[in-house]
Amino acid sequence: MNIEGLRMFCRVVDEGSVSKAARLGFVSQPAVTRQIRQLENRYGSELFNRMDGKLSLSSAGEILYPYAKEIIQLDTLSFEKIQEKNETTDSVLNVGASLTIGEYLLPGLLGSFKKHNPDIKFNLLIGNTPSILYKLEGNEIDIALVESAVDESKYKVKKFAEDELILVTTYHHRWKERDGIDIHELAEEKMIW
């Protein structure tokens, strides 16, 4: 049994699209399709109905989905329990952070946390938000600190900081007298980041 195939099957169901699942899994669409086909071959049944470019679960897919979710959850739990058994008295917290948070905010946060929890060690992974959330979903990290919107139905989300963005323009720009602008107005402008 290929856990990654089941994980990808669930991702396709959850996202409603092979292309979205591929993007989140950092693999190609043909790779996702191949994993789905392998599962269909194993079970001897199509898992999706494909009509007019849209996917919906077949009756076999509806049966498999809750079992696949449970298998993935049990795989994750067994991995965590074995890791706990193998660890020494020091605890390790695997932290993932998006780029800006990892560079500017996390060093101070981890330093403060370490003062109060000297027995905990850290493994730190920095990447873009989709890759960090993918690692969280795959239980490669314990906590993710990201600055983008996150689907609260899939994760427990807690806002821990606010970030202020400051727009700088020339003296003759049409916005020079304004105290604020609507974010949608940025689409009309040429920007340097």
matplotlib code that plots the C-alpha trace (Angstrom):
import matplotlib.pyplot as plt

x = [0.0, 1.4, 0.6, 1.6, -0.9, -3.7, -2.4, -2.6, -6.0, -7.3, -5.7, -7.4, -10.7, -10.1, -9.0, -11.5, -8.8, -5.8, -3.9, -4.4, -3.4, -0.3, 0.6, 0.2, 2.2, 4.9, 4.6, 3.4, -0.2, 0.8, 2.4, -0.8, -2.8, -0.4, -0.9, -4.6, -4.4, -2.3, -4.9, -7.7, -5.7, -5.2, -8.9, -10.1, -12.4, -12.5, -12.3, -13.5, -16.2, -14.7, -17.3, -16.8, -13.4, -14.8, -14.0, -16.4, -16.0, -17.4, -19.2, -15.9, -14.1, -16.7, -16.1, -12.3, -12.1, -12.9, -10.7, -7.8, -8.1, -8.0, -5.0, -3.1, -4.0, -2.9, 0.3, 1.1, 0.2, 2.4, 5.3, 5.0, 4.8, 8.0, 9.8, 8.8, 10.2, 13.4, 14.1, 16.2, 15.1, 15.4, 12.3, 12.6, 10.1, 10.0, 9.1, 8.3, 8.1, 7.5, 10.4, 9.7, 8.7, 11.7, 14.2, 12.8, 10.4, 11.3, 14.8, 13.4, 10.5, 12.6, 15.2, 12.5, 10.9, 14.2, 14.9, 11.7, 12.0, 15.7, 15.2, 13.4, 15.5, 14.4, 14.6, 13.8, 12.6, 12.0, 10.2, 7.2, 3.8, 2.4, 5.6, 5.4, 1.7, 2.5, 5.2, 2.7, 0.1, 2.6, 3.7, 7.2, 6.9, 4.9, 4.0, 3.8, 4.2, 3.0, 1.9, -0.8, -4.4, -4.9, -7.9, -9.2, -11.2, -8.0, -5.8, -6.1, -5.2, -4.1, -3.1, 0.0, 1.2, 0.2, 2.3, 2.1, 2.9, 4.0, 3.6, 6.3, 5.6, 7.2, 6.2, 4.2, 2.3, -1.5, -1.7, 0.6, -2.1, -3.8, -3.4, -4.4, -5.4, -7.5, -5.5, -7.4, -5.9, -2.5, -3.4, -3.5, 0.1, 3.6, 5.3, 8.8, 9.0]
y = [0.0, 3.4, 6.0, 8.8, 7.6, 7.7, 11.1, 12.4, 10.9, 12.7, 16.0, 15.7, 15.1, 18.0, 20.4, 19.3, 19.4, 17.4, 20.6, 22.1, 18.9, 18.8, 22.3, 21.7, 18.5, 20.1, 17.4, 17.4, 16.8, 13.5, 12.3, 12.9, 11.2, 8.2, 7.9, 7.9, 5.3, 3.1, 3.2, 2.5, -0.5, -1.7, -1.5, -2.5, 0.4, 4.0, 6.4, 9.5, 10.3, 12.5, 14.6, 17.8, 18.4, 18.1, 15.5, 14.0, 10.9, 7.7, 5.3, 3.5, 6.8, 7.7, 4.3, 4.8, 8.4, 8.0, 4.9, 6.7, 9.7, 7.2, 5.3, 8.6, 9.7, 6.3, 6.5, 9.9, 8.8, 5.7, 7.8, 10.3, 7.6, 5.9, 9.2, 9.9, 6.5, 7.1, 10.6, 11.2, 13.3, 16.4, 17.3, 18.5, 21.0, 21.0, 24.5, 25.7, 29.3, 31.3, 33.4, 36.8, 35.3, 33.0, 35.8, 38.7, 37.5, 34.0, 34.5, 36.7, 34.4, 31.3, 33.0, 34.1, 30.6, 28.9, 31.0, 29.7, 26.1, 25.2, 21.5, 21.9, 21.9, 23.2, 22.0, 25.0, 24.8, 28.0, 28.1, 29.6, 29.2, 26.4, 24.3, 24.9, 23.9, 20.8, 19.8, 20.5, 18.3, 15.6, 15.9, 16.8, 19.8, 20.4, 24.0, 26.4, 30.2, 31.7, 35.1, 34.1, 33.3, 29.7, 27.4, 27.3, 24.1, 22.2, 23.7, 25.1, 28.8, 31.4, 34.9, 35.9, 39.2, 42.0, 43.3, 46.8, 47.4, 50.9, 52.2, 54.7, 56.9, 59.9, 63.4, 63.9, 60.6, 60.9, 59.4, 61.9, 63.6, 60.4, 58.8, 55.3, 53.4, 50.3, 47.2, 46.8, 50.1, 48.5, 46.4, 49.7, 50.6, 49.4, 48.2, 47.6, 45.1]
z = [0.0, -1.0, 1.7, -0.6, -3.2, -0.6, 0.6, -3.0, -3.5, -0.4, -1.6, -5.0, -3.2, -0.8, -3.4, -6.1, -8.8, -10.0, -10.8, -7.4, -5.7, -7.9, -7.1, -3.3, -3.6, -5.7, -8.3, -11.9, -12.9, -14.7, -11.5, -9.6, -12.4, -12.2, -8.5, -8.9, -11.7, -9.5, -6.7, -9.3, -10.6, -7.0, -6.1, -9.6, -9.8, -10.9, -8.0, -9.8, -12.3, -15.0, -16.9, -18.8, -17.2, -13.7, -11.1, -8.7, -6.5, -7.8, -5.5, -5.0, -4.3, -1.7, 0.1, -0.1, 1.1, 4.8, 5.0, 3.2, 5.7, 8.6, 7.2, 6.7, 10.2, 11.7, 9.7, 11.1, 14.6, 14.4, 13.0, 15.8, 18.5, 17.2, 17.0, 20.6, 21.6, 19.7, 21.1, 24.1, 27.1, 24.9, 23.0, 19.4, 17.9, 14.1, 13.0, 9.5, 8.6, 5.5, 4.2, 5.8, 9.2, 9.2, 8.4, 10.6, 13.2, 14.1, 15.6, 18.4, 19.0, 19.2, 21.4, 23.9, 23.8, 24.3, 27.5, 29.0, 27.6, 27.6, 27.2, 23.8, 20.7, 17.3, 13.7, 11.5, 7.9, 5.9, 2.5, 0.8, 2.3, 0.1, 0.8, 4.5, 4.7, 2.6, 5.2, 8.0, 6.3, 5.8, 9.5, 8.6, 10.9, 14.1, 13.6, 10.7, 10.9, 7.6, 6.5, 3.9, 4.3, 5.4, 5.0, 8.6, 7.9, 7.4, 10.1, 13.6, 12.9, 15.5, 14.5, 16.4, 14.8, 12.4, 9.6, 8.2, 4.6, 3.7, 0.1, -1.0, -4.0, -5.7, -4.8, -7.9, -7.8, -7.9, -4.4, -2.8, -0.7, 0.4, 3.9, 2.6, -0.5, -1.1, -1.9, -5.2, -6.4, -6.4, -9.5, -11.5, -10.7, -11.7, -8.6, -7.4, -4.5]

ax = plt.figure().add_subplot(projection="3d")
ax.plot(x, y, z, "-o")
ax.set_aspect("equal")
plt.show()
